Amino acid sequence: MSIVNLSPTQLRQAADLKEKIAGLEKQLAALTGSSEKSAPVVKAANLTRKKGGMSAAGRAKIAAAQKLRWSKIKTSTIKTAAKPVAPKPAKKKFTMSAAAKAKISAAAKARWAKVRAAKPAASKPAAKSAPAAKPVAKKKGTISAEGIARIKAAQKARWAKIKAAKK
């Protein structure tokens, strides 16, 4: 039977037997006083692998290629810096004639007049009379005086309850 056809448990048993045999051979050698070395013990298959690394030659090739790339970049920037760069002509600013502005304004006014005329008369506000009293706008995130008073009263009640429980 070949070692390839053995199951993992059978392989483990074979390895254990080899270790026992090696131990017995050492004991025998100690008794007889012989200095012969026994065969090395073969332990179960070592499945750990050495992590790959890069050879010195490989690292040198990569470093040389990188230096070449950088030298190309540096020489191209030096060449472009040496050449005088002509300034781009300023773009002509778009200007509109007064007549064109007046025409656009008149068209906008006509559109708005149409929109206002299309609204029903009921939705139009009545003639402005005395300004209505506007409510004072409250800032967001602020508490009214009544709210502060309620919080104080609730806090006093809580403290009174705690003090009464301690007595």
C-alpha positions in Angstrom: 0.0 0.0 0.0 1.3 3.4 -1.0 1.6 6.4 1.5 -0.6 8.4 -1.0 -3.6 6.1 -0.4 -3.5 6.4 3.4 -6.1 8.4 5.3 -5.1 11.2 7.6 -5.6 9.2 10.7 -3.5 6.4 9.3 -0.8 8.9 8.5 -0.9 10.3 12.0 -0.6 6.7 13.4 2.4 6.0 11.1 4.1 9.2 12.3 3.5 8.3 15.9 5.1 4.9 15.4 8.1 6.5 13.7 8.6 8.7 16.7 8.3 5.8 19.1 10.9 3.8 17.0 13.3 6.7 17.1 12.9 7.0 20.9 13.5 3.3 21.3 16.6 3.5 19.1 18.0 6.3 21.3 17.4 4.2 24.4 19.2 1.2 22.7 22.1 3.4 21.7 22.4 4.7 25.3 22.5 1.1 26.7 25.0 -0.2 24.2 27.1 2.9 24.2 27.3 3.1 20.5 27.6 6.6 19.0 25.7 5.7 15.8 23.1 8.2 15.0 19.7 6.9 14.2 17.7 8.0 11.1 16.1 11.4 11.6 12.5 11.3 12.7 10.0 12.3 10.0 7.2 14.1 11.6 3.8 14.7 10.1 3.8 16.6 6.8 4.8 20.2 7.5 2.1 22.2 5.8 3.5 25.6 6.6 5.1 27.4 3.8 7.7 30.1 3.8 6.2 33.4 2.8 7.3 34.6 -0.6 9.8 37.4 -0.8 11.6 39.2 -3.5 15.2 38.5 -4.5 17.8 41.3 -4.4 18.0 41.2 -8.2 14.2 41.7 -8.5 14.3 44.6 -6.2 17.2 46.2 -8.1 15.3 45.9 -11.4 12.3 47.6 -9.9 14.4 50.3 -8.4 16.1 51.0 -11.7 12.8 51.1 -13.6 11.4 53.6 -11.1 14.5 55.8 -11.3 14.1 55.8 -15.1 10.5 56.9 -14.8 11.3 59.7 -12.4 14.2 60.9 -14.6 11.8 61.1 -17.6 9.3 63.1 -15.6 11.9 65.5 -14.2 13.5 66.1 -17.6 10.1 66.8 -19.2 9.3 69.4 -16.5 12.6 71.1 -16.9 12.1 71.3 -20.7 8.6 72.8 -20.3 9.9 75.2 -17.7 12.6 76.5 -20.0 10.1 77.3 -22.8 8.4 80.7 -22.5 4.7 80.3 -22.1 2.7 82.8 -24.1 -0.2 84.2 -22.1 -3.6 83.3 -23.3 -5.5 86.2 -24.7 -8.2 87.5 -22.4 -11.7 86.4 -23.3 -13.9 89.2 -24.6 -16.5 90.0 -22.1 -20.0 89.7 -23.3 -21.9 92.9 -23.2 -25.5 93.6 -24.0 -26.7 96.7 -25.7 -29.1 99.0 -24.0 -31.8 98.2 -26.6 -31.5 94.5 -26.0 -31.8 95.1 -22.2 -34.9 97.2 -22.7 -36.5 94.5 -25.0 -35.9 91.8 -22.4 -37.3 94.0 -19.6 -40.4 94.8 -21.6 -41.0 91.1 -22.4 -40.7 90.2 -18.7 -43.1 92.9 -17.7 -45.6 91.7 -20.2 -45.4 88.1 -19.0 -45.9 89.2 -15.4 -48.9 91.4 -16.4 -50.5 88.3 -18.0 -49.9 86.2 -14.9 -51.4 88.9 -12.6 -54.4 89.4 -14.9 -55.1 85.6 -15.0 -55.5 85.5 -11.2 -59.0 85.8 -9.8 -60.0 89.0 -8.2 -60.7 87.3 -4.8 -57.1 86.3 -4.4 -55.9 89.8 -4.9 -55.2 91.6 -1.6 -57.6 94.4 -0.6 -56.3 97.9 -0.6 -53.7 98.4 2.0 -55.2 99.7 5.2 -53.5 100.0 8.6 -50.9 97.2 8.9 -52.1 94.2 10.8 -50.4 93.5 14.1 -47.7 91.0 13.3 -47.0 88.4 15.9 -43.6 88.7 17.4 -41.4 86.2 15.7 -39.8 83.9 18.2 -36.3 82.7 17.5 -35.9 79.0 17.0 -34.3 77.2 19.9 -35.4 79.7 22.5 -37.9 79.0 25.3 -40.7 81.4 26.2 -41.0 82.9 29.7 -44.0 80.6 30.4 -42.0 77.6 29.4 -39.1 78.5 31.7 -41.5 79.0 34.6 -43.0 75.5 34.0 -39.6 73.9 33.9 -38.6 75.7 37.2 -41.8 74.6 38.9 -41.2 71.0 37.8 -37.6 71.0 39.0 -38.6 72.4 42.4 -41.2 69.6 42.7 -38.6 67.0 41.9 -36.1 68.3 44.4 -38.8 68.5 47.1 -39.7 64.8 46.4 -36.1 63.8 46.6 -35.5 65.7 49.9 -38.7 64.2 51.4 -37.5 60.7 50.4 -34.2 61.3 52.2 -35.9 62.3 55.5 
